[in-house]
Amino acid sequence: MNTKVIINYSRLKLSLFLLPLCLLTAIVLYLYIQDSLSVHGYIQIQKNSFFFLNSKISQFSNTAYNLTQFGDALIFLSFLTLLIFYAPEVWGALLSATLISAIFSNLLKQMFAVPRPAVVFDNNSFVIIGRTLSGNNSLPSGHSITVFTILTVLLFAFMPQKLTYKMLWSFLVVIIGFILAFTRVGVGAHYPLDVITGGIVGYISGLAGIFISQQYKIWHWINNKKYYPIFILLLLAGCIAIVNNILNENLIIFYCALASLVVSLYKITSVYVKK
């Protein structure tokens, strides 16, 4: 599996950055044409679509609230921890990509300073699921950045060779990404363009993480079993953090993430002890 990932990553070209850059340019041009480059204009142009999507998605409140947890890197990455053993190259890219996405998310949120829906609209006029988020950090959606960063790394890691399968695989990953991302609108935390922009930034972060990990090999030690104790400690810490989440919010997604961590912890510990 790891060999396939290495081959797939080695085939990637920098031209892959052109599409997301064009999409971001198109969003800016759209806002400019609509005279909505201001914070007020940005919010007002999405008001109707926000209320519509929020009302529809929030009808599946329990599902939406569970799925939106994938925007938490701890939860999403918990489901991928077995790849530390089977495809360490993926984890090298994931580590680089998540660091880049965290930087992008913090910088862009501070730069745009768009108030959350709960700050702008009457909280009784739309559905809020979970904690009410306030503040001026709506654009871009950090959860959407995280989701698409991780999915982009997986997209190219396991890209099939046949064109038909490539198209189906890419379509599937993008659809999953937007389903997860738009739960942020459903729970009342973000406007539609927040999650779209976050998805694009996440794609850029994922690609950048892949290229950086391939170019500089800073995570080559992941494949070395003598460093498995580091992962064992991290997995234990992840288990503790998720148990704390369960104590605060009894969500099925947390139990699934915890089960994945326990399985990975057992596997990696077994391999290390037998080395």
C-alpha positions in Angstrom: 0.0 0.0 0.0 2.8 2.4 0.9 4.5 1.8 -2.4 1.3 2.7 -4.3 1.0 5.9 -2.3 4.7 6.9 -3.0 4.1 6.3 -6.8 0.9 8.3 -6.8 2.5 11.2 -5.0 5.5 11.2 -7.3 3.2 11.8 -10.3 1.7 15.0 -9.0 2.4 18.3 -10.8 2.4 21.8 -9.5 -0.3 22.6 -12.1 -2.8 21.1 -9.7 -2.8 24.4 -7.8 -4.3 26.2 -10.8 -7.8 24.9 -10.3 -8.2 26.1 -6.7 -6.6 29.4 -7.4 -9.0 29.9 -10.3 -12.0 29.0 -8.1 -10.8 31.5 -5.4 -10.5 34.2 -8.1 -14.0 33.4 -9.4 -15.4 33.8 -5.9 -13.7 37.2 -5.5 -14.9 38.3 -8.9 -18.5 37.2 -8.1 -18.4 39.2 -4.9 -16.9 42.2 -6.7 -19.6 42.1 -9.4 -22.3 41.9 -6.7 -20.7 44.8 -4.9 -20.3 42.4 -1.9 -16.6 42.6 -1.1 -17.4 44.3 2.2 -18.2 42.3 5.3 -21.8 43.5 5.3 -22.2 42.8 1.6 -20.6 39.3 2.0 -23.1 38.4 4.7 -26.2 39.9 3.0 -25.6 38.2 -0.4 -25.7 34.8 1.4 -28.5 35.5 3.8 -31.3 33.7 1.9 -29.1 30.7 1.0 -27.9 30.4 4.6 -31.4 30.3 6.0 -32.5 27.9 3.3 -29.6 25.4 3.8 -29.7 25.7 7.5 -33.4 24.9 7.7 -33.0 21.9 5.4 -29.8 20.4 6.8 -30.9 20.9 10.4 -33.8 18.6 9.9 -31.2 15.8 10.3 -29.8 17.4 13.4 -28.3 14.3 15.0 -26.6 13.2 11.8 -25.4 16.7 11.0 -24.0 17.2 14.4 -22.1 13.8 14.3 -20.8 14.4 10.8 -19.6 18.0 11.6 -17.2 16.5 14.1 -15.1 15.3 11.2 -13.9 18.9 11.0 -12.1 18.3 14.2 -8.6 17.0 13.2 -8.4 14.8 16.2 -11.6 13.0 15.2 -10.9 12.7 11.5 -7.3 11.6 12.0 -8.3 9.0 14.6 -10.0 7.0 11.8 -6.7 7.0 9.8 -4.3 6.0 12.5 -3.8 2.4 11.1 -2.2 4.1 8.1 0.8 4.9 10.4 1.6 1.2 10.0 0.3 0.4 6.5 1.0 3.7 4.7 3.3 6.0 6.6 3.8 8.1 3.5 0.2 9.2 3.9 0.8 10.3 7.4 3.9 12.3 6.4 1.7 14.2 4.0 -1.1 14.6 6.6 1.2 16.0 9.2 2.6 18.6 6.8 -0.8 19.4 5.4 -2.5 19.9 8.8 0.2 22.2 10.0 -0.2 24.3 6.8 -4.0 24.3 7.1 -3.8 25.5 10.7 -1.6 28.4 9.6 -3.9 29.3 6.7 -7.0 29.0 8.9 -5.7 31.3 11.6 -4.3 33.9 9.2 -7.4 34.1 7.0 -9.8 34.3 9.9 -7.9 37.2 11.3 -7.6 38.9 7.9 -11.3 38.8 7.0 -12.8 39.0 10.5 -16.4 38.1 9.4 -18.9 37.8 12.3 -20.6 34.4 12.8 -24.3 34.0 11.9 -25.1 33.9 15.6 -23.7 37.4 15.9 -25.5 38.9 12.9 -28.9 37.2 12.9 -31.5 36.7 15.6 -30.7 33.3 17.1 -34.4 32.4 17.0 -34.5 32.9 13.2 -32.4 29.9 12.4 -31.3 26.5 13.9 -28.2 26.3 16.1 -27.1 22.8 16.9 -24.6 22.4 19.7 -22.6 25.3 21.1 -23.5 28.8 19.9 -20.4 30.1 18.2 -19.8 33.8 18.2 -16.9 36.1 17.3 -15.5 37.5 14.1 -13.9 34.4 12.7 -16.5 32.9 10.3 -14.5 33.2 7.0 -13.1 30.7 6.1 -14.6 27.6 7.9 -11.8 25.9 9.8 -13.7 22.7 9.9 -14.1 22.7 6.1 -10.4 23.4 5.7 -9.6 20.4 7.9 -12.0 18.1 6.1 -10.7 19.0 2.6 -7.0 19.0 3.7 -7.3 15.4 4.9 -9.5 14.3 2.0 -7.1 15.8 -0.5 -4.2 13.9 0.9 -6.3 10.7 0.7 -7.6 11.6 -2.7 -4.2 11.6 -4.3 -2.7 8.8 -2.1 -5.2 6.2 -3.4 -6.0 7.6 -6.8 -6.8 4.8 -9.2 -5.0 4.5 -12.5 -7.9 4.1 -14.9 -9.5 7.3 -16.0 -13.1 6.1 -15.3 -12.1 5.1 -11.8 -10.2 8.3 -11.3 -13.3 10.3 -12.1 -15.5 8.2 -9.8 -13.0 8.3 -7.0 -12.5 12.1 -7.3 -16.3 12.7 -7.5 -16.9 10.5 -4.4 -14.3 12.3 -2.4 -15.5 15.8 -3.3 -19.1 14.9 -2.6 -18.2 13.5 0.8 -16.1 16.6 1.5 -19.0 19.0 0.8 -21.5 16.9 2.7 -19.2 17.1 5.7 -18.4 20.8 5.1 -22.0 21.9 4.7 -23.0 20.5 8.0 -21.4 23.7 9.3 -24.2 25.6 7.7 -26.7 23.1 9.1 -25.5 23.6 12.7 -25.7 27.4 12.3 -21.9 28.0 12.5 -21.1 29.3 9.0 -22.3 30.9 5.8 -22.2 28.9 2.5 -19.2 30.7 1.1 -17.3 30.1 4.3 -17.4 26.4 3.7 -16.8 26.6 0.0 -13.8 28.8 0.5 -12.6 26.6 3.4 -12.9 23.6 1.1 -10.7 25.3 -1.6 -8.1 26.4 1.0 -8.1 22.8 2.4 -7.4 21.4 -1.0 -4.5 23.8 -1.4 -3.2 22.8 2.1 -3.5 19.1 1.3 -1.6 19.5 -2.0 1.1 21.7 -0.3 1.5 19.1 2.4 2.1 16.4 -0.1 4.7 18.3 -2.1 6.5 19.4 1.1 6.6 15.9 2.6 7.9 14.6 -0.8 10.4 17.3 -1.3 12.0 17.5 2.1 11.3 14.0 3.7 10.9 15.6 7.1 8.7 12.8 8.2 10.7 9.8 6.9 11.1 8.6 10.5 7.5 7.6 10.7 8.3 4.4 8.9 11.0 3.5 11.6 9.6 1.1 14.2 11.9 2.5 16.9 9.8 5.6 16.9 6.6 3.8 17.5 6.6 4.7 21.3 6.0 8.3 20.2 2.8 7.2 18.3 1.8 5.0 21.2 1.9 8.0 23.6 0.1 10.1 21.0 -2.6 7.5 20.6 -3.0 7.2 24.3 -3.4 11.0 24.6 -5.9 10.9 21.7 -7.9 8.2 23.6 -8.0 10.4 26.7 -9.1 13.5 24.7 -11.9 11.6 23.0 -13.1 10.0 26.3 -13.3 13.6 27.6 -15.4 14.5 24.5 -17.7 11.6 25.3 -18.2 12.7 28.8 -19.1 16.2 27.5 -21.2 15.1 24.5 -22.4 11.5 24.1 -22.0 11.3 20.3 -21.7 8.0 18.4 -18.9 9.5 16.2 -16.7 9.8 19.3 -17.2 6.2 20.2 -16.3 5.2 16.6 -13.1 7.4 16.8 -12.2 5.9 20.1 -12.6 2.4 18.8 -10.4 3.2 15.8 -7.7 4.6 18.1 -7.8 1.5 20.4 -7.4 -0.8 17.4 -4.5 1.2 16.1 -2.9 1.3 19.5 -3.1 -2.5 19.8 -1.7 -3.0 16.4 1.2 -0.6 16.7 2.0 -1.8 20.2 2.0 -5.4 19.1 4.3 -4.7 16.2 6.7 -2.7 18.4 6.9 -5.4 21.1 7.6 -8.1 18.5 10.2 -6.1 16.6 
